[in-house]
Amino acid sequence: MALDAETRTQFLDTIRRFVRDKLVPLEAEVSETDRIPDAIIQDMRDLGLFGLSIPTEHGGLGLSMEDEVLVCFELGQTSPAFRSAIGTNVGIGSQGIVMFGRDEQKRAWLPKLASGEAIASFCLTEPGAGSDAASLKTTAIRRGDHYVVNGTKRYITNANRASVFTLMARTNPENKGAGGISAFVVPSNLPGIVIGKPEKKMGQQGAHICDVIFEDAKIPVECLLGDKEGEGFKVAMQVLDRGRLHIAAVCVGVAERLVRESVRYAQERTQFGQRIGDFQLIQAMLADSKTETYAARSMILDAARKRDEGQNISMEASCCKLFASEMVGRVADRAVQIFGGAGYVADYGIERFYRDVRIFRLYEGTSQIQQIVIARALMKGEG
């Protein structure tokens, strides 16, 4: 559902103030403590942020893709860890249920996810299956009225807070490819499910990733997502299309923040008797960063509008994810360079963003996977 112009403006203004007044002042604290305060999580619930993409009939805001990326542009203006707190509910954790869930699955989970009462995680990646998602080894073997699940999922965002997992597992071990994979909606409190400790990461402190280990976990047959086995890979790929636009939009928000910080510093810092922003080599870095940020914003909005029109945007989503995630890495690198020694010192926060944005080129499909998706689409005559 697209917001009308007035409602959209008011909502984006509210998000902008929330980011500026509540989140930005807490960036250093969250980085040091590796924890987002409970009060901020409650503020996010109150603003409806957990339910951005969940249909209104299930208690969410039901935003269009265009409205969602506009919100992400704003949420990206602060440490990405804050966005990660809601990210799985908005994207990969909930969208499988939205797109493929049976009515009873939607009724059971979507209202809780929309309110933030429950957190969802997406269990796809494994120790031996990342970019090659179709090679996953976790099995779900049917035994009467339940499936027995065994396997380990790795780097699962928000797993330590999750109430439910969208799980990808192999229901047909004889089929070694994508057709043997099914999707499940699995409550996290079932016996046989063990959550590992949060990993120590390069960046995005406050956002947690953990292993999820299934040891003879008995999953009721009613947890199968959709009506039949063998459609898990399709579920994963369609969920990732939307997620890639979402992540690309967050990259733009971070880049815009970094451009703004770089301009401010270039206006204040003096060397050789003048502002460093008056030197053409500094101006070139600022200009390149602004140009790339604007290009990414424009292409993401174009792809989002196409998706809202019902077009297949798998290729465009990969284009956006590839360009925006690579772009924000370059913008962050230039920001460190413009700040000089100050950019390398934690007090200014620029080095934190430099570390935070590195993950964008990895999750929800590495840059190399996006290149493959784009090239394959072109070879098929798409686009």
FILUMKOL-923681 format. One record per atom (N, C-alpha, C): x negated, z negated, y negated; residue in one letter. Coordinates in steps of 0.001 Angstrom, whole numbers, plus 500000, padded with zeros to 6 digits. Each point is the difference from the previous one (the first is absolute). Last residue first. Layout:
XZYA
...
% end
This chain:
483959519732507668G
499391499780498691G
499157501167499544G
500693500019505021E
500784499089499160E
499260499815498664E
498537502560503983G
500759500724498992G
500869499129499127G
496740498825503522K
501334500285500533K
500862500763499006K
495682498493498807M
499822500963501076M
501313500377500675M
499934496592496658L
499698501321499412L
499871501074501072L
500541495550501396A
501241500497499386A
499780501385499401A
496263497789501714R
500885500445501071R
501309500548499454R
496940498063496955A
499508501277500530A
500900500539501106A
500964495720498178I
500206501057499003I
499596501356500569I
499173496195502634V
501445500224499865V
500273501165499050V
495544498566500413I
500460500686501208I
501485500319499920I
498094497444496553Q
499499501375499949Q
500474500807501207Q
500936495412499914Q
500841500722499026Q
499549501457499894Q
497386497162502637I
501274500309500663I
500933500741499047I
495994498438498226Q
499731501106500924Q
501260500391500777Q
500059496266497076S
499931501255499236S
499795501189500927S
502372495916502314T
498774500186499230T
500046501322499224T
504203496902501623G
499383501317500185G
498774500150499127G
502407495975499878E
501084500996500014E
499453501423500070E
496114496871498603Y
501254499714500708Y
501094501009499696Y
495473500638498155L
499983499728501434L
501397499830500589L
498628500553495293R
499548501207500692R
500028499860501509R
501086496365497084F
501026501040499853F
499610501299500693F
497171496007499584I
500872500068501178I
501008501146499900I
496997498811496378R
499335500737501081R
500903500187501213R
500903497495495791V
500562501342500177V
499375500761501164V
498637495448498667D
501406500052500422D
500453501410500356D
495643499083498118R
500108499668501421R
501428500172500510R
499251500720495446Y
499137500958500708Y
500074499758501504Y
502069496921497122F
500802501221500177F
499211501059500771F
497671496144498896R
501058499672500955R
500882501218500251R
496641500182496696E
499423500125501345E
501037499667501067E
501230499412495506I
499873501418500323I
499425500185501404I
500723495696497564G
501016500499500924G
499861501448500408G
497377496624497128Y
500761501053499343Y
501063500620500912Y
496853496548501443D
500802499480498892D
500908501056499376D
496632500761503573A
501370499671500396A
500884499596498822A
495869503557499834V
500162498544499960V
501465499649500198V
498239504448499489Y
499510499503501291Y
500203498500500143Y
501002502462496013G
500858500531501048G
499644499503501370G
497387498986496139A
501228499214500005A
500956500479501094A
495983502388499135G
499766498758500729G
501242499137500091G
501494504537498532G
498593499685500222G
499831498735500829G
504024502558498355F
499779498584499719F
498539499602500179F
501266504384501088I
500261499813498573I
499757498544499594I
499692501113504580Q
498907500621499245Q
500168499780498500Q
503418498573502944V
498807499161500171V
498853500546499153V
503805502621500117A
500254498778499237A
498814499048500112A
500030503958502578R
499678500263498587R
500201498741499159R
501241499747504490D
498544500142499893D
499586500254498551D
504580499875500997A
499413498661500095A
498478500053499864A
502319504074500169V
500312499312498750V
499383498598500001V
499700502541503946R
499122500547498949R
500226499289498672R
502804498821503564G
498631499601500302G
499020500495498949G
504475501373499824V
499861498634499490V
498621499440500351V
501094504386501575M
499931499933498545M
499754498580499505M
500856500868504586E
498637500392499634E
499797499857498487E
504282499188501575S
499103498967500522S
498540500324499714S
503384503121498718A
500108498755499229A
499028498942500512A
500309504266502247F
499473500127498640F
499993498658499280F
501781500163504446L
498600500419499964L
499462499972498580L
504584499165500598K
499196498889500523K
498511500342499935K
503040503398498805C
500029498906499035C
499110498849500446C
500574503655502933C
499261500423498807C
499907498853498991C
502682499315503756S
498583499919500333S
499133500444498834S
504603500440499525A
499669498572500058A
498526499809500335A
501737504373500089E
499838499519498627E
499634498513499975E
501001501998504169M
498755500515499463M
499742499452498595M
504066498826502024S
498875499438500748S
498661500472499438S
504915500604498645I
498824499877499122I
498809499404500738I
505231502470500363N
498931499460500838N
498719499969499176N
504946499671497640Q
498980500906500514Q
499012499258500909Q
503891498276497336G
500156500262501416G
498979500941500594G
500468497979495467E
500853501189500166E
500200500371501467E
497094496472498728D
501360499596499633D
500986501153500126D
495432500881500653R
500528499199501104R
501424499568499720R
497735502249496606K
500293500912501107K
500571499240501191K
498462497517496343R
501246500695499666R
500401500977501096R
495876497790500426A
501104499048500138A
501335500671499699A
496019502458499321A
500289499830501422A
501177499063500220A
498503500590495561D
500515501263500526D
500389499858501469D
497840496382497926L
501382500134499526L
500639501286500519L
495460499384500934I
500812499029500736I
501460500077499573I
496815502618497724M
500250500534501325M
500849499045500832M
498675498657495618S
500884501171499949S
500328500516501397S
496874496431499473R
501360499568499638R
500966501180500064R
495443500949500614A
500570499300501149A
501429499553499719A
497587501968496466A
500274500988501040A
500654499346501213A
498483497221496521Y
501188500754499591Y
500380501031501058Y
496016497638500635T
501134499085500121T
501308500714499664T
495952502316499362E
500309499854501419E
501201499082500234E
498418500549495572T
500511501272500518T
500405499864501463T
497891496319497852K
501360500218499508K
500602501264500592K
495499499110500997S
500871499011500630S
501453500183499557S
496671502685498008D
500181500355501407D
500965499040500692D
498770499046495551A
500855501185500064A
500262500404501445A
496981496462499151L
501374499616499655L
500956501181500155L
495437500850500566M
500521499196501112M
501435499563499740M
497799502307496565A
500244500894501127A
500556499233501191A
498611497615496155Q
501267500700499778Q
500339500917501176Q
495809497914499974I
501049499015500287I
501368500663499843I
496405502597498767L
499959499815501448L
500998498933500462L
499422500933495319Q
500747501027500719Q
499960499833501513Q
499942496058496220F
499031500851500684F
500730500978500915F
502200496552497539D
499662501122499123D
498944500918500621D
501520495870501988G
501023501033500117G
499768501185499079G
497341496027499944I
499594500896501081I
501025501107500214I
499041497787495156R
500815499759501197R
499558500947501117R
496216498836496459Q
501353500568499971Q
500745499683501298Q
495283498847498965G
500656499922498709G
501375500621499927G
497203499569503979F
499364500930499070F
500761500083498681F
503105497865503214Q
498589500214500350Q
499440501025499017Q
504878496748501073T
499123500809499142T
498587500049500585T
505589498925501459R
498574499857500312R
499161500919499103R
504843500033499826E
499457498710499557E
498487499901500157E
502736503813501376Q
500260499803498576Q
499319498743499459Q
499843501088504614A
499222501009499271A
500207499892498495A
502556497238502886Y
498599499578499995Y
499131500979499202Y
504549501087500590R
499865498795499186R
498541499574499894R
501028503562502869V
500122500390498593V
499798498790499100V
500145499217504600S
498773500718499633S
500017500416498536S
503846497965501917E
498922499026499851E
498708500680499550E
503648502789500965R
500291499182498816R
498885498985499749R
499774502582503900V
499764500845498826V
500209499182498731V
501064497912504030L
498553500131499824L
499643500882498807L
504571499503501227R
499465498712499531R
498506500125499714R
502050503664501969E
500422499868498603E
499503498686499406E
499264500740504581A
499151500874499180A
500364499893498527A
502680497711503119V
498685499368499878V
499090500841499103V
504208501829501001G
500121498811499167G
498665499308499784G
500188503653502970V
500124500431498605V
500104498794499079V
500013499216504615C
498671500449499553C
500030500423498531C
504063498983502109V
499253498780499682V
498601500353499504V
502626503509501572A
500480499526498699A
499302498709499586A
499111501796504263A
499445500880498967A
500412499523498611A
501907497846503735I
498600499610499788I
499354500841498908I
504394501181501225H
499980498647499432H
498565499572499683H
500687504007502326L
500352500143498586L
499943498648499300L
499316499986504585R
498870500642499328R
500295500256498529R
503357498191502897G
498961499038499673G
498834500609499257G
503508502726501691R
500431499233498831R
498913499030499564R
499090502446503845D
500205500928498888D
500389499252498738D
499629497684504164L
498765500143499232L
500142500991498852L
503560499329503100V
499825498807499171V
498773500155499099V
500770503304503164Q
500972500104498905Q
499929498789499075Q
497218500090503855M
499613501056499063M
500978500106498834M
500899496902503557A
498808499627499232A
499665501041498948A
503547500887503032V
500343498914499075V
498808499691499096V
499264502993503460K
500801500618498941K
500392498965498956K
497860498464503823F
499051500709499146F
500723500693498848F
502586497729503320G
499245499109499128G
499050500711499068G
503287501380503631E
500091500496498623E
499179499165499020E
500882499339504932G
499200501194499768G
500021500539498587G
504178497182502372E
498556499874500027E
499334501319499596E
504973498661498168K
499302500392501215K
498503499809499849K
503378498949496564D
500836500107501197D
499248500327501274D
498206497157495433G
500694501260500258G
500670499977501357G
496315496660499791L
500460500564498730L
500611501367500264L
499599495489503232L
499595501403499883L
500584500579498718L
501029495570501629C
498997500144498946C
499501501431499859C
503049498332503403E
500687500258498732E
499027500176498840E
498675498698504424V
500174501453499872V
500681500361498687V
496956495527500305P
501304500486500452P
500154501500499776P
495317497555500907I
500746500507498849I
501357500508500491I
495538496761501573K
501258500584500465K
500870500354498785K
494421499427500928A
501131499645499140A
501253500731500485A
495109499706501587D
501206499924500836D
501203499523499190D
496434500141497010E
499549499620501338E
501221499758500880E
498204502111494897F
501157499893500897F
499474499750501415F
498119499499494579I
499683500139501419I
501258499760500833I
498018501269494784V
501219499548500665V
499824500312501480V
496512499337495374D
500348500553501299D
501358499446500439D
498979500338494715C
499705499229501201C
500212500860501239C
499710499701494053I
500137500843501179I
499526499206501214I
501663499091494397H
499411499624501272H
500275501024501096H
499511498979494289A
500718500838500955A
499314499829501349A
498133497670496616G
501402499662499782G
500927500851500839G
495324501963498518Q
500254498631500424Q
501425499613499569Q
497466504491499790Q
501416499649500082Q
500206498618500626Q
495344502243501272G
500769499851498773G
501430499587500294G
496565500226503394M
499211500445498856M
500727499735498686M
501262496909504304K
499991501399499601K
499095500247498793K
501453496613504497K
499296499926498724K
499694501426499560K
504270498552503233E
498643500538499915E
499408499735498611E
503850496958502651P
499777501059499005P
498536500424499947P
501877498093504632K
499724499467498673K
499782501156499022K
503229500812504256G
498621499616499735G
499829499458498593G
504420499967503368I
499491500543498741I
498584499500499775I
503486500845504471V
499008499125499362V
499466500706498751V
504223500141504008I
499457500638498798I
499098499004499279I
502538498880503931G
499062501045500374G
499425500764498831G
504858497716499585P
498851499547500808P
499119501179500392P
502828500349495469L
500215500079501438L
498780499485500749L
500817500536495064N
499943498677500635N
500252500048501500N
500190503731496731S
498616499540500157S
499880498694500775S
503686504186500452P
499827498717499301P
498624499422500305P
501158505295500167V
499650498836500813V
499912498741499144V
501485505483500620V
500171498997498956V
499893498648500690V
497936505123501491F
500804498809500252F
500093499151498736F
498527505355502216A
499980499022498915A
500965498857500318A
496911503752503167S
501306499593499484S
499815498952498916S
497034504137502977I
500036498842499099I
501420499737499516I
498168503749502736G
500142498788500801G
500183498743499181G
499220504510498211G
501319499911500621G
500210498773500850G
495784501263497830A
500977499396499092A
501356499795500657A
496091500407503509G
500095500471498624G
501083499295499213G
498898499503504789K
498901499485499202K
500073500390498529K
503330499178504389N
499913500919498860N
498960499426499034N
500976497501503741E
499618501296500559E
499834501049498909E
501596495516499128P
498539500095500146P
499532501325500579P
504333498353497183N
499743500897501134N
498494500177500145N
501658497277496597T
500995499687501032T
499837500875501229T
496900498172495600R
500152501082500971R
500949499559501116R
499965498380494622A
499417499720501306A
500333501140500962A
500531497831494558M
499825501244500736M
499286499689501313M
503117496918496272L
498934500144500986L
500011501387500620L
501694496761495711T
500318501329500512T
498818500390500867T
501479494818498863F
499033501090500069F
500719501295500369F
501230494793497620V
500350501113500886V
498908501056499918V
499690495959497586S
501096499563500867S
500347501065501032S
495197498898497003A
501092500863500448A
501019499265500866A
495616498736497815R
501235499581499323R
501233500665500589R
495515500925501482N
500071498539500045N
501220499450499268N
498979504721500030A
500375499544501341A
500171498492500066A
498797503298496259N
501031498964499930N
500421499469501365N
497258504336500479T
500271499373498705T
501194499064500088T
496410501576503810I
501422500091499704I
500316499192498743I
495848501269502967Y
500090500204498549Y
501459500115499545Y
499783500639505140R
498904499564499118R
500271500336498539R
502293499059505369K
500113500771498771K
499030499413498972K
500522499894505734T
499573499380498746T
500146500989498851T
502467499095505283G
499088500761499154G
499675499246498726G
504334500204503755N
498619499534500030N
499125500886499122N
505592498771501533V
499053500618499064V
498638499350500131V
505023500834502682V
498817499136500006V
498908500704499195V
505670500298499847Y
498710500683500120Y
498908498942500041Y
505479499645501588H
498973499753498993H
498796500905500248H
503977499572502832D
500585499895498656D
498957499678498937D
498226502074504434G
501395499566499895G
500490499981498575G
495424501012500025R
500309499235501194R
501415499445499852R
496270503771497460R
501340499429500186R
500107499328501357R
495657500632496705I
500538500465501271I
501340499329500257I
496179501053496075A
501286499314500079A
500722500568501226A
494550499897497752T
501071500477500882T
501238499125499870T
495149501621497184T
500984498947500212T
501169500548500813T
496321502744498354K
499965499489501371K
501023498902500277K
499173504677496449L
500135498552500132L
500190499579501459L
499301504450497634S
499215499532501149S
500185498510500258S
501871502631496283A
500663500377501248A
499273499491501233A
498326499482495457A
501074499065500323A
500658500300501338A
495467500972497409D
500589500637501182D
501120499110500525D
497745498350496353S
500388501342499568S
500649500775501149S
499153495810501645G
500243499890498568G
500501501331499485G
498604497202504759A
500934501017499504A
500295499744498535A
497380497108502973G
499556501342500364G
500892501109499499G
500817495330498964P
498543500085499999P
499480501389500329P
504783500099497900E
499417499205501080E
498480500062499919E
504980501156496871T
498557500080500227T
499545499042501106T
504656499931498663L
499600501278500550L
498518499996500395L
504138496771497941C
498959499863501032C
499727501349500657C
502185497608495315F
500006501268500734F
498831499991500974F
503313496007497340S
498688500641500133S
500119501196500932S
503364496445496680A
499807500948501092A
498574500539499981A
503041495389498183I
498926500953499732I
499833500882501236I
504256496759497712A
499172500396501136A
498962501010499529A
502683498206496744E
500108498874500932E
499130500251501236E
500836503055496264G
498701499353500138G
500052498761500868G
503539503324498855S
499944498774499195S
498622499363500002S
500875503909502598A
500289500327498602A
499869498782499100A
499614499545504718L
498816500652499430L
500200500292498522L
503614498234502403K
498935499000499897K
498733500583499397K
503694502896500879P
500307499052498911P
498912498942499815P
499427503159503629L
499828500548498650L
500407499043498886L
500394499071504947W
498715499849499320W
499977500446498540W
503910500009503173A
499230498805500331A
498817499787499075A
502821503892499726R
500711498800499552R
499170498738500219R
498292504101501590K
500040499989498535K
500674498733499486K
500011500736504599Q
498640499693499538Q
499945499945498480Q
504008501312502053E
499785498576500205E
498598499587499574E
501195504597499797D
500742499199499020D
499732498515500157D
496101503177501561R
501416499947500327R
500698499058499025R
495409502634498595G
500585498834500638G
501470500176500335G
496755503041497613F
500289500224501418F
500737498850500684F
498665500260495165M
500151501392500407M
500542500173501416M
499165495597498070V
500896500735499104V
500293501398500542V
496807497375502243I
501347499478500227I
501005500762499143I
495513501023499368G
500385500419501341G
501412499548500324G
497998498568495971Q
500573501343499955Q
500321500586501372Q
497878495542498816S
501467500108499987S
500531501404500236S
495233498804499849G
500643498982500823G
501491500170500133G
497105502865497243I
499854500233501428I
500689498961500875I
501100499664494954G
499558501229500654G
500004499950501503G
501373496357497035V
500472501188499296V
499723501265500813V
498467495823501585N
501468499981499973N
500561501250499353N
495336499383500035T
500481500331501337T
501527499950500071T
497785498895495823G
499812501387500426G
500562500335501355G
499645495817497148I
501316500613500225I
499893501330500728I
496076497540499055A
500922498953500448A
501385500558500297A
496477502635498044S
499962499923501458S
500974498958500539S
499237500526495337R
500876501032500527R
500075499923501521R
496974497152497854F
501370499609499657F
500995501003500575F
495353500849500377A
500474498995500951A
501432499574499709A
497336503006497175P
500864500587501032P
500523499000501018P
498829498983494737S
499317499984501286S
500922500509501106S
501627501842495543T
499352498711500245T
499341500053501372T
502651503563498257Q
499238499630498810Q
499326498633500124Q
503107502313503154G
498588500306500163G
499140499585498825G
504773499668500031L
499422498970500849L
498503500224500220L
502437503294497578E
499927498738499255E
499337498906500827E
500766504207501966F
499087500218498878F
499810498702499219F
503229500038503380C
498629499840500510C
498964500269498921C
504562500761499028V
499752498563500136V
498561499758500464V
501364504404499871L
499895499490498632L
499763498493499996L
500859502132504074V
498622500245499554V
499814499553498554V
504335499566501857E
499038499136500690E
498577500250499509E
503522502747498451D
500048498674499393D
498981499066500643D
500424504282501852E
499454500082498645E
500000498635499333E
502019500439504210M
498543500049500107M
499366500065498614M
504657497549500203S
499527501338500366S
498486499956500109S
502700495435500793L
499457500900498991L
499717501384500584L
502317495546501529G
500261501380500398G
499460501023499017G
500232494883500359L
500253500759498775L
500244501478500287L
501260496106503690G
498851500458499245G
500390500711498712G
502962498201503600G
499496499004499067G
498793500407499185G
502718502633503190H
499313498949500748H
499286499022499068H
502377503764498383E
500969499406500930E
499376498917500870E
497357502614496927T
500800498962499344T
500993499346500948T
495318502150501805P
501292500416499441P
500820498831499456P
494599500045499998I
501044499701500987I
501358500299499387I
495633500205497755S
500357501217500723S
501119499799501016S
498344496372497099L
500015501205499175L
500575501208500735L
499424494945501002G
501030500931500469G
500065501301499237G
497014496254499100F
499882500182501446F
500979501058500516F
499981498598495393L
498893500897500334L
499853500227501497L
503161497361496894G
500452501009500951G
498909500903500515G
499953495983496989L
500026501315499346L
500489501105500929L
499413495538501597D
501040499972498967D
500141501352499295D
496508499358503174R
501315500016500652R
501109500114498953R
495699499442498390M
500158501346500560M
501338500135500727M
498760495757498402D
500322500882498881D
500239501426500489D
498446496917503137Q
501418499779499680Q
500431500855498812Q
495500500092501183I
500786500635501063I
501484499823499720I
497106497749497182I
499970501430499714I
500791500768501058I
499413495378500579A
500894500241498865A
500057501482499642A
496973498385503328D
501380500094500479D
500969500321498868D
494805501593499707P
500821498788499892P
501442500229500446P
495733502608501990I
500951500213498905I
500911498779499922I
494762500540502000R
501388499593500210R
500832500283498759R
495050499880500731D
500523500883501045D
501460499674500312D
496810498135496574T
500689499173501008T
500506500806501177T
497683502087496278E
499174498866500429E
500630499214501140E
502325503670497979S
498774500494500626S
499159498857500558S
503819498964497504V
500378500548501294V
498777500517500745V
499351498470495593E
500373498897500890E
500338500506501400E
499149503148496571A
498778499325500424A
500303498880500981A
503736502331498089E
499150500872500822E
498764499281500536E
503885498595497036L
499676499344501264L
499007500782500842L
501893501443495670P
499274498739499791P
499558499308501290P
502607504095500253V
498650500209499475V
499268498675499756V
504638499890501385L
499035500387501028L
498577500134499467L
503836498701497146K
499903499118501163K
498839500359500927K
501102502436495858D
500082498584499660D
499743499062501181D
499901504937500372R
499153499588498869R
499948498482499847R
502870501933503303V
498598500288500310V
499090499436498915V
504580499729499219F
499635499125501118F
498525500186500362F
501909502897496827R
499787498656499436R
499560499023501086R
501140504335501385R
498806500064499151R
499688498617499416R
503978500586502442I
498834499997500884I
498719499970499185I
503975500446497607T
499948498676500624T
498779499879500897T
500941504183498100D
499530499068498966D
499849498588500569D
501908503266502745L
498563500217499861L
499403499091498928L
504670499910500557F
499336499466501190F
498490500159499893F
502700501849496586Q
500046498542499967Q
499245499396501176Q
500471504690499854T
499146499538498907T
499935498478499966T
503000502004503046R
498605500223500390R
499053499459498941R
504582499985499057T
499657498972500992T
498548500126500432T
501681503310497113E
499935498708499315E
499581498893500955E
500673504434501717A
498848499921499093A
499863498629499350A
502259500215504798D
500269500719498760D
498882499688499011D
498982499939505264L
500501499179498911L
500351500881498811L
500074501538505278A
499229500060498757A
500643499100498946A
499964499872505593M
500843500000498809M
499124500000498763M
% end
